[in-house]
Amino acid sequence: MGTTTTLSQKTIEIVKATVPVLEQHGEQITKWFYQSMLSNHPELLNIFNHANQKQGRQQRALAAAVYAAAKYIDQLEAILPVVEQIAHKHRSLGIKPEHYPIVGKHLLLAIKAVLKEAATDEIINAWEEAYQAIADVFIKVEAQLYEEAASKRGGWKDFRRFIVQKKVKESDVITSFYFVPEDGGEISEYLPGQYVSVKVSIPGEKYTHIRQYSLSDAPGKGYYRISVKREAATADKPAGIVSNYLHDHVQEGDVLELSAPAGVFTLDMSKETPVVLISGGVGITPLFSMASTIASRQPNRQVTFIHAAVNGNVHAFDQDLRRLAEHPSFSYHVCYQSPSEEDRKHPYFGKEGFIDLPWIQSVVSNKEADFYFCGPIPFMKTVYHALKEWGVSDENIHYEFFGPAGDLTK
């Protein structure tokens, strides 16, 4: 993956030398950047997740991505996995080449505003060139993804109208929505673990809202299914606008717009190696898709499914997983933080409290398996550190963040 913009050695040196300073002020810069860009280009609020803005997650993710790219400005191939992950999100949101100059302009203004006189003309010019090189790479990768999505059998570009065929309550907090295309045409296949973007226009809201939800069923069934957790208000954040709208107002027969499936957190079906799927809360959605796909397409592949939830009332897909566990190659284990007396009678209940390494080792015999996990960030950090402590190799550890990427290593 070369860049289409050739940078001078001097530019490369300046950019690399300034990365530590910018990292230090990273969130301040990206906060200024978003405020300035969105006040000058409010139409971009139709694309960006407002909640992630308010919580600072978007700012942290952008800062991390830009500085990683700058650090490897002379060998962008090194960050290709990060580029691909972000490019998939951009394609599913409808980010286009014309958005990149807007971002570049406001990023440079933000660097100037925060660093003040330390941001010399030489530094700003070097960063302008570097940003163009980084943008070229993203534009190129995203163009390829748009082309792939549109050229697939049953595929499309941008958004397509889908009818809610069925709405099913899976637990006290999670509801599934089954979608079929309004035009009656085919829909493209997807890989277990991928997601779609759902675009909604909520009455009383000035801008459209786009959210990404994992596809929660095995592919090839003629519909797309997402399973959405109702995000209630907490002390730290307000109630989820989109999740509550879907739960309370979207009914069978309604029409919503969906992007074609996207995402790089996918089950490797070229392998027959044992798989361990570890989910926390609504993180079960992509992993259930993986489990049901293996059950139908690789029935002899060893699967260990571990799910952590507060209790049985908020545990989605339990009956489905019990059915899968009847197969000799599938084992199922449940960890409840605060189990009820009824929960303790669950045939696969194995632990009270939180997942930890000793318990994982007690139910997983093979650390050479492929481990896939997803859930709230504290849960993911716990699982990641447990697997690292056990000595599971990096190439066997696969995970997905819901929302902007974070860092599990800290």
C-alpha positions as CSV (number, residue, x, y, z in Angstrom):
1,M,0.0,0.0,0.0
2,G,2.1,2.9,-1.2
3,T,1.0,6.5,-0.9
4,T,0.1,8.4,-4.0
5,T,1.8,11.5,-2.5
6,T,5.6,11.4,-2.4
7,L,6.9,13.2,0.7
8,S,10.3,14.8,1.0
9,Q,12.7,13.4,3.7
10,K,12.5,16.8,5.4
11,T,8.7,16.6,5.7
12,I,8.9,13.0,7.1
13,E,11.5,14.1,9.7
14,I,9.4,17.2,10.8
15,V,6.2,15.2,11.1
16,K,7.9,12.3,13.1
17,A,9.6,14.9,15.4
18,T,6.3,16.6,16.2
19,V,4.2,13.5,16.8
20,P,5.1,13.2,20.6
21,V,4.1,16.9,21.1
22,L,0.9,16.4,19.3
23,E,0.1,13.2,21.1
24,Q,0.5,15.0,24.4
25,H,-2.1,17.6,23.3
26,G,-4.0,15.0,21.2
27,E,-7.5,15.2,22.7
28,Q,-7.4,19.0,23.1
29,I,-6.5,19.3,19.4
30,T,-9.2,16.8,18.2
31,K,-11.8,18.4,20.5
32,W,-11.1,21.8,19.0
33,F,-11.1,20.2,15.5
34,Y,-14.6,18.7,15.9
35,Q,-16.1,21.8,17.4
36,S,-14.7,24.0,14.7
37,M,-15.5,21.6,11.8
38,L,-19.0,20.8,12.9
39,S,-19.9,24.5,13.5
40,N,-18.6,25.3,10.0
41,H,-20.1,22.2,8.3
42,P,-23.2,21.2,10.4
43,E,-24.3,18.9,7.5
44,L,-21.6,16.5,8.8
45,L,-23.8,16.0,11.9
46,N,-25.9,13.8,9.5
47,I,-22.9,11.3,9.6
48,F,-21.2,11.6,12.9
49,N,-22.4,9.9,16.1
50,H,-23.3,12.8,18.4
51,A,-23.0,10.6,21.6
52,N,-19.5,9.6,20.8
53,Q,-18.6,13.3,20.3
54,K,-20.0,14.2,23.7
55,Q,-18.2,11.4,25.5
56,G,-14.9,12.2,23.8
57,R,-14.6,8.7,22.3
58,Q,-14.5,10.0,18.7
59,Q,-11.8,12.5,19.6
60,R,-9.6,9.9,21.2
61,A,-10.0,7.5,18.2
62,L,-9.2,10.2,15.7
63,A,-6.2,11.4,17.6
64,A,-4.9,7.8,17.9
65,A,-5.4,7.1,14.2
66,V,-3.8,10.3,12.9
67,Y,-0.8,10.0,15.1
68,A,-0.3,6.4,14.3
69,A,-0.3,7.3,10.6
70,A,2.1,10.2,11.2
71,K,4.5,7.9,13.2
72,Y,4.6,5.5,10.2
73,I,4.4,8.2,7.5
74,D,7.3,6.7,5.6
75,Q,5.8,3.2,5.8
76,L,2.0,3.4,5.9
77,E,1.8,-0.4,5.2
78,A,2.6,-0.9,8.9
79,I,-0.8,0.5,9.9
80,L,-2.8,-1.2,7.1
81,P,-5.0,-3.2,9.6
82,V,-6.0,0.1,11.3
83,V,-6.6,1.8,7.9
84,E,-8.8,-1.1,6.8
85,Q,-10.9,-1.1,10.0
86,I,-11.5,2.7,9.8
87,A,-12.1,2.5,6.0
88,H,-14.8,-0.1,6.5
89,K,-16.6,2.2,9.0
90,H,-16.2,5.2,6.6
91,R,-17.7,3.2,3.8
92,S,-20.7,2.1,5.9
93,L,-21.3,5.7,7.0
94,G,-21.0,7.2,3.5
95,I,-17.7,9.1,4.0
96,K,-16.6,10.4,0.5
97,P,-13.4,11.9,-1.0
98,E,-14.8,15.4,-0.8
99,H,-15.0,15.1,3.0
100,Y,-11.2,14.7,3.4
101,P,-10.2,18.3,2.5
102,I,-12.7,19.6,5.1
103,V,-11.2,17.4,7.7
104,G,-7.6,18.4,6.7
105,K,-8.3,22.1,6.8
106,H,-9.8,21.9,10.3
107,L,-7.2,19.6,11.7
108,L,-4.4,22.1,10.7
109,L,-6.4,24.9,12.2
110,A,-6.8,22.9,15.4
111,I,-3.0,22.2,15.6
112,K,-2.4,26.0,15.1
113,A,-5.0,26.9,17.8
114,V,-3.6,24.5,20.4
115,L,0.1,24.7,19.8
116,K,0.0,28.5,19.1
117,E,3.5,29.9,18.2
118,A,5.0,26.4,18.5
119,A,3.1,25.6,15.3
120,T,5.6,27.2,12.9
121,D,4.9,27.5,9.1
122,E,7.4,24.8,8.5
123,I,5.5,22.4,10.9
124,I,2.1,23.3,9.4
125,N,3.3,22.9,5.8
126,A,4.8,19.5,6.7
127,W,1.6,18.3,8.3
128,E,-0.4,19.6,5.4
129,E,1.6,17.4,3.1
130,A,1.5,14.4,5.5
131,Y,-2.3,14.7,5.9
132,Q,-2.7,14.6,2.1
133,A,-0.6,11.4,1.9
134,I,-2.7,9.8,4.7
135,A,-6.0,11.0,3.1
136,D,-4.9,9.6,-0.3
137,V,-4.4,6.1,1.3
138,F,-7.9,6.2,2.9
139,I,-9.6,7.5,-0.2
140,K,-8.0,4.7,-2.3
141,V,-8.9,1.9,0.2
142,E,-12.4,3.3,0.6
143,A,-13.0,3.5,-3.2
144,Q,-12.1,-0.2,-3.4
145,L,-14.6,-1.0,-0.6
146,Y,-17.4,1.0,-2.2
147,E,-16.7,-0.8,-5.5
148,E,-16.7,-4.2,-3.8
149,A,-20.0,-3.5,-1.9
150,A,-21.8,-2.4,-5.1
151,S,-20.5,-5.1,-7.3
152,K,-21.4,-8.0,-5.1
153,R,-24.4,-10.1,-6.0
154,G,-27.3,-8.4,-4.3
155,G,-25.0,-5.5,-3.2
156,W,-25.4,-1.8,-3.4
157,K,-23.6,1.5,-2.8
158,D,-24.5,3.9,0.0
159,F,-27.9,3.3,1.6
160,R,-30.9,1.1,0.6
161,R,-34.4,1.0,1.9
162,F,-35.4,-2.1,4.0
163,I,-38.7,-3.1,5.6
164,V,-38.8,-4.3,9.2
165,Q,-40.2,-7.8,8.6
166,K,-40.1,-8.9,12.3
167,K,-39.4,-7.4,15.7
168,V,-38.5,-9.9,18.5
169,K,-37.7,-9.2,22.1
170,E,-34.6,-11.3,23.1
171,S,-34.2,-10.1,26.7
172,D,-35.3,-7.3,29.0
173,V,-32.9,-4.9,27.2
174,I,-32.2,-6.5,23.7
175,T,-34.6,-6.6,20.8
176,S,-34.0,-8.0,17.3
177,F,-35.1,-6.4,14.0
178,Y,-35.3,-8.5,10.9
179,F,-34.9,-6.5,7.6
180,V,-35.8,-7.4,4.0
181,P,-35.2,-5.0,1.1
182,E,-38.2,-2.9,0.0
183,D,-37.4,-3.4,-3.6
184,G,-37.8,-7.2,-3.2
185,G,-34.3,-7.8,-4.7
186,E,-31.5,-10.0,-3.4
187,I,-29.2,-9.0,-0.5
188,S,-25.5,-9.5,-0.4
189,E,-23.8,-12.2,1.6
190,Y,-21.7,-11.1,4.6
191,L,-19.1,-12.6,6.8
192,P,-20.0,-13.6,10.4
193,G,-19.0,-10.7,12.7
194,Q,-19.8,-7.9,10.2
195,Y,-22.2,-5.0,10.8
196,V,-24.5,-2.7,8.9
197,S,-25.1,1.0,9.4
198,V,-28.8,1.9,10.1
199,K,-29.9,5.5,9.2
200,V,-32.9,6.9,11.0
201,S,-34.7,10.2,10.8
202,I,-36.2,10.8,14.2
203,P,-39.2,13.2,14.5
204,G,-38.0,16.4,16.2
205,E,-34.3,15.8,15.5
206,K,-32.7,18.2,13.1
207,Y,-30.1,15.7,11.7
208,T,-30.3,12.1,10.7
209,H,-28.6,9.6,13.0
210,I,-26.5,6.7,11.8
211,R,-25.6,3.8,14.0
212,Q,-23.6,0.6,13.3
213,Y,-25.1,-2.7,14.5
214,S,-23.6,-6.2,14.2
215,L,-25.5,-8.7,12.1
216,S,-26.6,-11.2,14.7
217,D,-27.6,-14.2,12.7
218,A,-25.8,-16.6,10.3
219,P,-25.6,-15.3,6.7
220,G,-27.5,-16.7,3.8
221,K,-31.1,-16.5,5.2
222,G,-32.6,-13.9,3.0
223,Y,-32.8,-11.2,5.7
224,Y,-30.5,-9.1,7.8
225,R,-30.9,-9.2,11.6
226,I,-29.6,-6.8,14.1
227,S,-30.2,-7.1,17.9
228,V,-30.2,-3.7,19.7
229,K,-29.6,-3.0,23.4
230,R,-31.8,-0.2,24.8
231,E,-29.2,2.2,26.1
232,A,-30.7,3.7,29.3
233,A,-29.4,6.9,30.8
234,T,-26.6,6.6,33.4
235,A,-24.8,9.1,35.6
236,D,-22.1,9.4,32.8
237,K,-24.2,9.5,29.7
238,P,-27.7,10.3,28.4
239,A,-30.1,7.6,27.1
240,G,-29.2,6.4,23.6
241,I,-31.3,8.3,21.1
242,V,-31.3,5.7,18.4
243,S,-31.6,2.6,20.5
244,N,-34.6,3.9,22.4
245,Y,-36.2,5.1,19.1
246,L,-35.8,1.6,17.6
247,H,-37.2,-0.1,20.7
248,D,-40.1,2.3,21.3
249,H,-41.2,3.6,17.8
250,V,-40.0,1.3,15.0
251,Q,-42.5,-1.4,14.3
252,E,-43.0,-4.2,11.8
253,G,-43.7,-2.8,8.4
254,D,-41.7,0.4,8.9
255,V,-38.9,1.3,6.5
256,L,-35.3,2.2,7.4
257,E,-32.2,2.7,5.4
258,L,-29.2,0.3,5.7
259,S,-25.7,0.3,4.3
260,A,-24.2,-2.9,2.8
261,P,-22.5,-5.1,5.4
262,A,-19.0,-4.0,6.4
263,G,-16.3,-4.7,9.0
264,V,-13.0,-6.6,9.5
265,F,-13.8,-8.5,12.8
266,T,-14.8,-11.7,11.0
267,L,-14.6,-15.4,11.6
268,D,-11.9,-17.1,9.6
269,M,-13.7,-20.0,7.9
270,S,-10.7,-21.1,6.0
271,K,-9.5,-22.8,9.2
272,E,-10.8,-25.8,11.1
273,T,-9.0,-24.9,14.3
274,P,-10.9,-24.7,17.7
275,V,-12.7,-21.4,18.3
276,V,-13.4,-19.7,21.7
277,L,-16.1,-17.0,21.5
278,I,-16.3,-14.8,24.6
279,S,-19.0,-12.2,24.9
280,G,-20.1,-9.7,27.4
281,G,-23.7,-8.2,27.3
282,V,-24.7,-7.1,23.9
283,G,-21.3,-8.0,22.6
284,I,-22.9,-11.4,22.0
285,T,-24.4,-10.2,18.7
286,P,-21.4,-10.7,16.3
287,L,-20.3,-13.8,18.2
288,F,-23.7,-15.5,18.0
289,S,-23.5,-14.9,14.2
290,M,-20.1,-16.7,14.3
291,A,-21.4,-19.6,16.4
292,S,-24.5,-20.2,14.3
293,T,-22.5,-20.0,11.1
294,I,-20.0,-22.6,12.4
295,A,-22.9,-24.8,13.5
296,S,-24.4,-24.8,10.0
297,R,-21.2,-24.7,7.8
298,Q,-18.5,-26.3,9.9
299,P,-20.4,-28.6,12.3
300,N,-17.4,-30.6,13.5
301,R,-15.3,-27.5,14.4
302,Q,-14.8,-27.3,18.2
303,V,-16.5,-24.2,19.7
304,T,-16.4,-23.0,23.2
305,F,-19.0,-20.2,23.8
306,I,-18.6,-18.1,27.0
307,H,-21.1,-15.4,27.8
308,A,-21.0,-12.9,30.7
309,A,-24.1,-10.9,31.7
310,V,-25.5,-9.2,34.8
311,N,-28.2,-11.9,35.1
312,G,-30.5,-14.1,33.1
313,N,-33.1,-11.4,32.5
314,V,-30.6,-9.5,30.2
315,H,-29.1,-12.6,28.5
316,A,-30.0,-12.7,24.8
317,F,-30.0,-15.9,22.6
318,D,-29.8,-18.2,25.6
319,Q,-32.3,-20.8,24.3
320,D,-30.5,-20.7,20.9
321,L,-27.2,-21.4,22.5
322,R,-28.6,-24.2,24.6
323,R,-29.8,-25.8,21.4
324,L,-26.3,-25.4,19.8
325,A,-24.8,-26.9,23.0
326,E,-26.6,-30.2,22.3
327,H,-24.0,-30.8,19.6
328,P,-20.9,-32.7,20.9
329,S,-18.4,-30.2,19.4
330,F,-20.1,-27.2,21.1
331,S,-19.6,-26.2,24.7
332,Y,-21.4,-23.4,26.4
333,H,-20.5,-21.6,29.7
334,V,-22.4,-18.8,31.5
335,C,-21.0,-16.2,34.0
336,Y,-23.6,-14.1,35.8
337,Q,-22.5,-11.0,37.8
338,S,-25.6,-11.1,40.1
339,P,-27.4,-14.4,39.5
340,S,-30.9,-14.9,40.8
341,E,-31.9,-18.2,42.4
342,E,-33.4,-19.2,39.0
343,D,-30.2,-18.3,37.2
344,R,-28.2,-20.7,39.5
345,K,-30.3,-23.6,38.0
346,H,-29.2,-22.7,34.5
347,P,-27.6,-25.9,33.1
348,Y,-24.6,-24.0,31.8
349,F,-24.1,-21.6,34.7
350,G,-20.5,-21.8,35.7
351,K,-19.4,-18.7,37.5
352,E,-20.8,-15.9,39.7
353,G,-19.1,-12.5,39.5
354,F,-16.7,-11.6,36.7
355,I,-14.8,-13.6,34.1
356,D,-11.1,-14.2,35.1
357,L,-8.2,-16.3,33.8
358,P,-8.5,-19.3,36.2
359,W,-12.1,-19.8,35.1
360,I,-11.3,-19.4,31.4
361,Q,-8.6,-22.0,31.9
362,S,-11.1,-24.3,33.6
363,V,-13.4,-24.3,30.6
364,V,-11.0,-23.9,27.7
365,S,-8.5,-26.7,27.3
366,N,-6.5,-25.4,24.3
367,K,-4.7,-22.0,24.4
368,E,-3.8,-22.5,20.7
369,A,-7.5,-22.0,19.8
370,D,-8.6,-18.8,18.0
371,F,-10.2,-16.4,20.6
372,Y,-12.8,-13.9,19.5
373,F,-14.3,-11.5,22.0
374,C,-16.6,-8.5,22.2
375,G,-18.4,-6.5,24.9
376,P,-18.1,-3.4,27.1
377,I,-14.5,-2.0,27.2
378,P,-13.7,-3.0,30.9
379,F,-14.8,-6.5,30.1
380,M,-12.7,-6.6,26.9
381,K,-9.6,-5.3,28.8
382,T,-10.1,-8.1,31.4
383,V,-10.3,-10.8,28.7
384,Y,-7.4,-9.4,26.7
385,H,-5.1,-9.3,29.7
386,A,-6.2,-12.7,30.8
387,L,-5.4,-14.2,27.4
388,K,-2.0,-12.4,27.2
389,E,-1.2,-13.6,30.7
390,W,-2.0,-17.2,29.7
391,G,0.4,-16.8,26.7
392,V,-2.2,-16.8,23.9
393,S,-0.4,-15.6,20.8
394,D,-1.4,-12.2,19.2
395,E,-2.4,-13.8,15.9
396,N,-5.0,-15.9,17.8
397,I,-6.6,-12.9,19.6
398,H,-9.4,-11.2,17.7
399,Y,-11.7,-8.5,19.0
400,E,-14.1,-5.6,18.1
401,F,-15.0,-2.4,19.7
402,F,-18.6,-1.1,19.5
403,G,-18.1,2.5,18.5
404,P,-14.7,4.2,18.0
405,A,-11.6,2.0,18.6
406,G,-9.8,2.1,22.0
407,D,-6.7,0.5,23.4
408,L,-6.9,-2.7,25.4
409,T,-3.1,-2.9,26.2
410,K,-3.2,-0.2,28.9
